[in-house]
Amino acid sequence: MALEKSTLSNNIKFLRKVKGLSQEALAERLNIKRSNIAAYESKNVEPRLRIILEMARIFDIDVSTLIETELSQDTEYKSFHQKSATAPTVDLKLDITENIQIETFVEKSEKIRKVLEGFKAFYNFRKNGMVVDSPEKEKIIFDIDNFIQLMEHLLSYNENVITTFLEIAKSESA
């Protein structure tokens, strides 16, 4: 009995063909094996979050659309870089003369760091007590580990922004 293809597997194959990419070419761009692409398209295997995000970037499609919407030639979809209608608009300009913005940014970054550290401690406690007896559990663990790495990367980026901002402020006040 054949497995029913998922929306994601159909969309990967559809977008790959629309972009004129062979399985081999897409695999090279994703730095994975061609057999992985074949498995994603036949729904034998679902890609990791990192691969889904990279495919969305390559295909220039919004991640939620890639995963949730059955695509066809007539389907209109948001670009990967297009802001979501539900995403809050944020003033990305930090004014050196207005330290309130940077102080708020620092406070929020510190809170996020504390939440992440708490989550990591809880997750590692649970993971250490877990018996990995199936590929599904192994995939979940891998995905959570990737998510934690992503959050750490984002927080590291925030810390670099803060350091750069403080260096600029210090040089302008000297």
Helices and strands as residue ranges (DSSP letters): H 7-18, H 23-30, H 34-42, H 49-59, H 63-68, H 99-128, H 135-173
